[in-house]
């Protein structure tokens, strides 16, 4: 159990990729915090992990709220100990092209997807620096390379990649690694909102011809979180079935 005893905070962990990461980390010995805007679902998820023999607590958090984020890390330390691993996974996707997206939609996407990474990373780094160890794992998206009709989402995820690289440089001297995951088409409730016609065209453009699983991303996150993985930092790992190797199809 390579993560035995490590304290991991995972945002957006009540469903989808975050849930898969939380379950994987707990199964490998980590003590996990299910941090989610949906506090009830976070508590339910933590209870299920605990019933399966893991260690977990569920805490409500709005990652765009500095006071809420600071309270999350304080409560984590009280209940489980100082954070060793942070997975910045909370995010939203709004499908709007440049002519349709509103100011509110743009600002909300940037606030959750990008500012949330900043606030949580700042809080985690403050704790990790004093102990000269830690792992920060940011969940971006293959869409950071550009995606039709997702100006705000792609922009926010590009910012996550840039933040990862800058944080990796700044925190390296403290023994803290910072890396980034870039999932492609992953079978999650968020993706399943797409119309079937769009899904069919997306799948035809996939080199492997299928959706990835949330567990694929969880495995990649565990690779970055492994305490033996001391020298890999500032990297982007694509979990996209090869889709990052060439351009997307035109989808109207």
DODO-750616 format. One record per residue: residue in three letters; x, y negated, z negated of N, C-alpha, C in turn. Coordinates in steps of 0.1 Angstrom, whole numbers, padded with zeros to 4 digits, always signed. Example, Ala and Ser with C-alpha at 12.3 -4.5 7.8 and 13.67 -1.06 7.14 Angstrom:
<dobas>
ALA+0132+0057-0078+0123+0045-0078+0132+0033-0078 SER+0128+0022-0071+0137+0011-0071+0129+0000-0079 
</dobas>
This chain:
<dobas>
UNK+0009+0012+0000+0000+0000+0000+0009-0012+0000 UNK+0012-0017+0012+0022-0028+0013+0018-0041+0007 UNK+0006-0043+0005+0001-0056-0001-0002-0055-0015 UNK+0002-0044-0022-0002-0041-0035+0001-0053-0045 UNK-0010-0057-0051-0009-0068-0061-0009-0082-0056 UNK-0008-0084-0043-0007-0097-0037-0021-0103-0037 UNK-0021-0116-0040-0034-0124-0040-0036-0131-0027 UNK-0047-0128-0020-0049-0133-0007-0062-0141-0007 UNK-0062-0153-0002-0074-0161+0000-0077-0161+0015 UNK-0089-0157+0018-0093-0156+0032-0105-0165+0034 UNK-0104-0175+0042-0116-0184+0045-0125-0178+0056 UNK-0138-0181+0055-0147-0176+0065-0147-0161+0064 UNK-0147-0155+0052-0145-0141+0051-0157-0133+0048 UNK-0169-0139+0049-0181-0132+0047-0187-0124+0059 UNK-0180-0127+0071-0185-0120+0083-0173-0120+0093 UNK-0175-0112+0104-0166-0113+0115-0152-0109+0112 UNK-0143-0117+0118-0128-0114+0117-0124-0116+0102 UNK-0129-0126+0095-0125-0128+0081-0129-0116+0073 UNK-0141-0111+0075-0145-0099+0067-0136-0087+0070 UNK-0133-0085+0082-0124-0074+0086-0110-0075+0079 UNK-0105-0087+0079-0092-0090+0073-0093-0087+0058 UNK-0103-0092+0051-0105-0090+0037-0106-0076+0033 UNK-0114-0068+0041-0115-0054+0038-0102-0046+0040 UNK-0095-0050+0051-0082-0044+0054-0072-0047+0043 UNK-0071-0059+0039-0061-0063+0029-0064-0056+0015 UNK-0077-0056+0012-0081-0049-0001-0078-0034+0000 UNK-0080-0028+0011-0077-0014+0013-0062-0011+0012 UNK-0054-0022+0014-0039-0020+0013-0034-0027+0000 UNK-0042-0028-0010-0038-0031-0023-0038-0046-0027 UNK-0042-0055-0018-0043-0069-0021-0055-0072-0030 UNK-0054-0083-0038-0065-0088-0045-0070-0100-0037 UNK-0083-0099-0032-0087-0108-0022-0098-0118-0027 UNK-0097-0130-0022-0108-0140-0024-0116-0141-0012 UNK-0129-0138-0012-0138-0140-0001-0143-0155-0002 UNK-0137-0163+0005-0140-0178+0005-0149-0181+0017 UNK-0161-0186+0015-0170-0188+0026-0180-0199+0022 UNK-0184-0207+0032-0195-0217+0030-0207-0210+0025 UNK-0210-0198+0029-0221-0190+0024-0218-0183+0011 UNK-0220-0190+0000-0215-0184-0013-0222-0171-0017 UNK-0235-0170-0013-0242-0157-0017-0236-0145-0009 UNK-0233-0147+0004-0228-0137+0012-0213-0133+0008 UNK-0206-0144+0003-0192-0141-0002-0193-0133-0014 UNK-0202-0135-0023-0204-0127-0035-0207-0113-0032 UNK-0217-0111-0022-0221-0098-0018-0209-0090-0012 UNK-0201-0097-0004-0190-0090+0002-0180-0086-0008 UNK-0177-0095-0018-0167-0092-0029-0172-0080-0037 UNK-0185-0079-0040-0191-0068-0047-0189-0055-0040 UNK-0192-0055-0027-0190-0043-0019-0176-0038-0019 UNK-0166-0047-0017-0152-0043-0018-0148-0038-0031 UNK-0153-0044-0042-0151-0039-0055-0157-0025-0058 UNK-0169-0023-0053-0175-0010-0054-0168+0001-0047 UNK-0160-0003-0036-0152+0006-0029-0138+0008-0034 UNK-0136+0003-0046-0123+0005-0053-0113-0006-0051 UNK-0117-0017-0044-0108-0028-0043-0110-0039-0053 UNK-0102-0049-0052-0103-0061-0062-0106-0073-0053 UNK-0118-0079-0057-0122-0091-0049-0131-0100-0057 UNK-0131-0113-0054-0140-0122-0059-0146-0130-0048 UNK-0158-0134-0048-0164-0143-0038-0166-0157-0043 UNK-0161-0166-0036-0162-0180-0040-0167-0189-0028 UNK-0176-0198-0031-0182-0207-0021-0172-0218-0019 UNK-0170-0222-0006-0161-0234-0003-0165-0240+0010 UNK-0164-0253+0010-0165-0261+0023-0151-0265+0026 UNK-0145-0259+0036-0131-0262+0039-0128-0276+0044 UNK-0138-0284+0046-0137-0298+0050-0136-0307+0038 UNK-0139-0302+0026-0140-0310+0014-0128-0308+0006 UNK-0119-0318+0004-0107-0316-0004-0109-0312-0018 UNK-0119-0317-0025-0121-0313-0038-0126-0299-0039 UNK-0134-0295-0030-0138-0281-0030-0127-0271-0027 UNK-0118-0275-0018-0106-0266-0015-0097-0266-0027 UNK-0094-0277-0034-0086-0277-0045-0092-0268-0057 UNK-0105-0269-0058-0112-0261-0068-0111-0246-0065 UNK-0111-0243-0052-0110-0229-0048-0097-0223-0052 UNK-0086-0230-0050-0073-0225-0054-0071-0225-0069 UNK-0076-0234-0076-0076-0234-0090-0083-0222-0096 UNK-0095-0219-0091-0103-0208-0095-0097-0195-0092 UNK-0090-0194-0080-0083-0182-0076-0072-0179-0086 UNK-0065-0189-0090-0054-0187-0100-0059-0182-0113 UNK-0070-0188-0117-0076-0184-0130-0081-0169-0130 UNK-0087-0165-0119-0093-0152-0118-0084-0141-0113 UNK-0074-0144-0104-0066-0134-0099-0051-0137-0100 UNK-0047-0150-0101-0033-0154-0101-0030-0163-0090 UNK-0018-0168-0089-0014-0177-0078-0015-0170-0064 UNK-0018-0178-0054-0020-0172-0041-0007-0169-0035 UNK-0006-0157-0029+0005-0152-0021+0003-0153-0006 UNK-0009-0151-0002-0013-0151+0012-0025-0160+0014 UNK-0024-0168+0024-0036-0176+0029-0039-0172+0043 UNK-0052-0169+0046-0056-0167+0060-0066-0177+0063 UNK-0062-0187+0071-0071-0198+0075-0080-0193+0087 UNK-0092-0188+0084-0100-0181+0094-0113-0189+0097 UNK-0118-0197+0087-0131-0204+0089-0131-0212+0101 UNK-0141-0211+0109-0142-0219+0121-0156-0218+0128 UNK-0159-0227+0137-0171-0227+0144-0168-0229+0159 UNK-0177-0225+0168-0176-0228+0182-0188-0234+0188 UNK-0187-0245+0194-0198-0252+0201-0196-0253+0215 UNK-0204-0247+0223-0202-0246+0238-0208-0259+0244 UNK-0199-0269+0247-0204-0281+0253-0192-0286+0262 UNK-0195-0290+0274-0186-0296+0283-0184-0311+0279 UNK-0175-0318+0286-0172-0331+0283-0184-0341+0284 UNK-0193-0338+0293-0204-0347+0296-0216-0345+0286 UNK-0215-0334+0278-0227-0331+0270-0223-0331+0255 UNK-0211-0329+0251-0208-0329+0237-0210-0342+0230 UNK-0215-0342+0218-0218-0354+0211-0207-0357+0201 UNK-0207-0369+0196-0197-0373+0186-0197-0364+0174 UNK-0209-0361+0170-0211-0353+0157-0206-0339+0160 UNK-0208-0333+0171-0204-0320+0174-0188-0319+0175 UNK-0183-0329+0181-0168-0330+0182-0162-0331+0168 UNK-0167-0341+0160-0161-0343+0147-0163-0331+0138 UNK-0174-0324+0139-0177-0312+0130-0167-0301+0134 UNK-0165-0299+0147-0156-0288+0151-0142-0291+0147 UNK-0137-0303+0148-0124-0307+0144-0122-0306+0129 UNK-0133-0310+0122-0132-0310+0107-0131-0296+0102 UNK-0139-0286+0107-0139-0273+0102-0126-0265+0107 UNK-0124-0266+0120-0114-0257+0126-0100-0262+0124 UNK-0098-0276+0123-0085-0281+0122-0082-0287+0108 UNK-0091-0296+0104-0088-0302+0091-0089-0292+0080 UNK-0098-0282+0081-0098-0271+0071-0085-0264+0070 UNK-0078-0262+0081-0065-0255+0081-0055-0264+0073 UNK-0056-0277+0076-0047-0287+0069-0049-0286+0054 UNK-0062-0288+0049-0065-0289+0035-0061-0276+0028 UNK-0065-0264+0034-0062-0252+0027-0047-0249+0027 UNK-0040-0252+0038-0025-0250+0038-0018-0259+0029 UNK-0023-0271+0027-0016-0280+0018-0018-0275+0003 UNK-0030-0270+0000-0032-0265-0014-0024-0252-0016 UNK-0023-0243-0006-0016-0231-0008-0001-0234-0009 UNK+0004-0242+0000+0018-0245+0000+0023-0251-0013 UNK+0015-0260-0019+0019-0266-0032+0022-0255-0042 UNK+0014-0244-0042+0016-0233-0051+0028-0225-0047 UNK+0029-0222-0034+0039-0213-0029+0053-0218-0030 UNK+0055-0231-0028+0068-0238-0028+0075-0236-0041 UNK+0068-0237-0052+0074-0235-0066+0079-0221-0068 UNK+0073-0212-0061+0077-0197-0063+0086-0193-0051 UNK+0088-0201-0041+0097-0199-0030+0093-0186-0023 UNK+0080-0184-0021+0075-0173-0013+0061-0175-0009 UNK+0057-0169+0002+0043-0170+0006+0041-0167+0021 UNK+0029-0165+0024+0025-0162+0038+0012-0170+0041 UNK+0013-0178+0052+0002-0185+0057-0001-0180+0071 UNK-0013-0176+0073-0017-0170+0086-0029-0178+0091 UNK-0028-0185+0103-0038-0193+0108-0045-0185+0120 UNK-0058-0186+0120-0065-0179+0131-0069-0190+0141 UNK-0062-0190+0153-0065-0199+0164-0074-0191+0173 UNK-0071-0192+0186-0079-0185+0196-0071-0185+0209 UNK-0074-0175+0217-0068-0175+0231-0073-0188+0238 UNK-0084-0193+0234-0090-0205+0240-0082-0217+0239 UNK-0072-0217+0230-0063-0229+0229-0056-0232+0242 UNK-0055-0222+0251-0048-0224+0264-0058-0231+0273 UNK-0070-0233+0269-0080-0239+0278-0092-0230+0281 UNK-0104-0235+0279-0116-0226+0281-0127-0234+0286 UNK-0134-0229+0296-0145-0236+0303-0156-0240+0293 UNK-0160-0253+0293-0171-0257+0285-0169-0257+0270 UNK-0156-0256+0265-0154-0256+0251-0143-0266+0248 UNK-0145-0279+0252-0135-0289+0250-0132-0291+0235 UNK-0141-0292+0226-0138-0294+0212-0132-0281+0206 UNK-0137-0270+0209-0132-0257+0203-0117-0255+0208 UNK-0115-0256+0221-0101-0254+0226-0092-0265+0220 UNK-0096-0277+0219-0088-0288+0213-0084-0285+0199 UNK-0094-0280+0191-0092-0278+0177-0083-0266+0175 UNK-0084-0256+0184-0075-0244+0182-0061-0247+0187 UNK-0060-0256+0197-0046-0260+0201-0040-0267+0189 UNK-0047-0275+0182-0042-0282+0170-0037-0272+0159 UNK-0044-0260+0158-0040-0250+0149-0027-0244+0152 UNK-0025-0242+0165-0012-0237+0170-0001-0247+0167 UNK-0003-0260+0169+0007-0270+0167+0010-0271+0152 UNK-0001-0270+0144+0001-0271+0129+0009-0259+0124 UNK+0007-0247+0130+0014-0235+0126+0029-0237+0128 UNK+0033-0242+0139+0047-0244+0143+0053-0255+0134 UNK+0046-0266+0131+0052-0276+0123+0053-0272+0108 UNK+0043-0264+0103+0044-0259+0090+0055-0249+0088 UNK+0057-0241+0099+0067-0231+0098+0081-0237+0097 UNK+0083-0248+0104+0096-0255+0103+0098-0261+0089 UNK+0087-0267+0084+0088-0274+0071+0089-0265+0059 UNK+0083-0253+0060+0082-0245+0048+0092-0233+0048 UNK+0100-0232+0059+0109-0221+0060+0120-0221+0049 UNK+0124-0232+0045+0135-0233+0035+0130-0228+0021 UNK+0117-0227+0020+0111-0222+0007+0107-0207+0008 UNK+0111-0201+0018+0108-0186+0020+0094-0184+0024 UNK+0087-0194+0029+0073-0192+0033+0072-0191+0048 UNK+0065-0181+0052+0063-0179+0067+0049-0184+0071 UNK+0048-0190+0083+0036-0195+0088+0034-0190+0102 UNK+0024-0182+0105+0022-0177+0118+0007-0178+0122 UNK+0005-0175+0135-0008-0178+0141-0013-0166+0149 UNK-0026-0163+0147-0033-0152+0155-0041-0159+0166 UNK-0041-0154+0178-0049-0160+0189-0058-0149+0194 UNK-0069-0146+0188-0079-0136+0193-0085-0140+0206 UNK-0088-0130+0214-0096-0133+0226-0110-0129+0224 UNK-0116-0120+0233-0130-0116+0231-0131-0105+0221 UNK-0135-0109+0209-0136-0100+0198-0151-0098+0195 UNK-0155-0086+0192-0169-0082+0190-0173-0087+0176 UNK-0178-0099+0175-0183-0105+0163-0196-0112+0165 UNK-0204-0115+0154-0217-0122+0156-0216-0135+0164 UNK-0204-0142+0162-0202-0154+0169-0202-0152+0184 UNK-0195-0142+0189-0194-0139+0203-0208-0134+0209 UNK-0215-0126+0201-0227-0120+0205-0238-0130+0208 UNK-0236-0143+0205-0246-0153+0208-0246-0156+0223 UNK-0235-0152+0230-0234-0156+0244-0245-0148+0252 UNK-0251-0154+0263-0260-0147+0271-0254-0134+0278 UNK-0261-0124+0280-0256-0112+0285-0249-0114+0299 UNK-0254-0122+0307-0248-0125+0320-0234-0130+0318 UNK-0232-0139+0309-0219-0145+0306-0210-0134+0301 UNK-0215-0126+0291-0207-0115+0286-0202-0105+0297 UNK-0211-0102+0306-0208-0093+0317-0196-0098+0325 UNK-0197-0111+0328-0186-0117+0336-0173-0118+0329 UNK-0174-0121+0316-0162-0121+0308-0155-0108+0307 UNK-0163-0097+0305-0158-0084+0304-0151-0079+0317 UNK-0157-0083+0328-0151-0080+0341-0138-0086+0343 UNK-0135-0097+0336-0123-0104+0338-0112-0099+0327 UNK-0116-0091+0319-0107-0085+0308-0098-0074+0314 UNK-0085-0075+0313-0076-0065+0318-0080-0051+0313 UNK-0084-0050+0300-0087-0038+0294-0102-0034+0295 UNK-0110-0044+0300-0124-0041+0304-0133-0040+0292 UNK-0129-0044+0280-0137-0042+0268-0135-0053+0258 UNK-0144-0054+0248-0142-0063+0237-0132-0058+0228 UNK-0124-0067+0221-0116-0062+0210-0124-0061+0198 UNK-0118-0054+0188-0125-0052+0175-0119-0061+0164 UNK-0128-0065+0155-0123-0074+0144-0111-0067+0136 UNK-0112-0054+0136-0101-0046+0129-0087-0048+0136 UNK-0088-0050+0149-0075-0052+0156-0068-0065+0151 UNK-0077-0075+0149-0071-0088+0144-0067-0086+0129 UNK-0074-0078+0121-0070-0076+0108-0056-0069+0107 UNK-0054-0059+0116-0041-0053+0116-0030-0063+0119 UNK-0032-0072+0128-0022-0082+0132-0020-0091+0120 UNK-0030-0095+0113-0029-0103+0101-0020-0096+0091 UNK-0023-0083+0089-0015-0076+0079+0000-0075+0083 UNK+0003-0075+0095+0017-0075+0100+0024-0088+0095 UNK+0017-0099+0097+0022-0112+0093+0023-0113+0078 UNK+0014-0107+0071+0013-0108+0056+0023-0099+0049 UNK+0028-0089+0056+0036-0078+0049+0048-0085+0042 UNK+0050-0082+0029+0062-0088+0022+0075-0085+0028 UNK+0076-0074+0036+0089-0071+0042+0092-0079+0054 UNK+0082-0086+0059+0083-0094+0071+0088-0108+0068 UNK+0101-0109+0066+0106-0122+0061+0111-0132+0072 UNK+0113-0127+0084+0120-0136+0094+0111-0140+0105 UNK+0099-0134+0106+0089-0138+0117+0081-0150+0112 UNK+0083-0162+0118+0076-0174+0115+0075-0183+0127 UNK+0064-0191+0127+0061-0200+0137+0057-0194+0150 UNK+0052-0181+0149+0048-0173+0161+0033-0173+0164 UNK+0029-0171+0176+0015-0169+0180+0014-0155+0186 UNK+0006-0147+0179+0003-0133+0184-0011-0132+0190 UNK-0011-0129+0203-0024-0128+0210-0030-0114+0208 UNK-0042-0114+0204-0050-0102+0202-0062-0103+0212 UNK-0059-0101+0225-0069-0105+0235-0070-0095+0247 UNK-0064-0083+0245-0065-0073+0256-0058-0077+0268 UNK-0048-0086+0267-0041-0090+0279-0046-0102+0286 UNK-0057-0108+0281-0063-0119+0288-0055-0132+0289 UNK-0046-0133+0279-0037-0145+0279-0027-0145+0291 UNK-0026-0134+0298-0016-0133+0309-0020-0140+0322 UNK-0033-0143+0323-0037-0151+0335-0050-0159+0332 UNK-0054-0167+0342-0064-0177+0340-0078-0170+0339 UNK-0087-0178+0332-0101-0173+0330-0108-0175+0344 UNK-0119-0167+0345-0128-0169+0357-0136-0182+0355 UNK-0141-0188+0366-0150-0199+0365-0164-0194+0360 UNK-0169-0200+0349-0182-0196+0344-0190-0208+0342 UNK-0201-0209+0349-0210-0221+0348-0222-0218+0339 
</dobas>
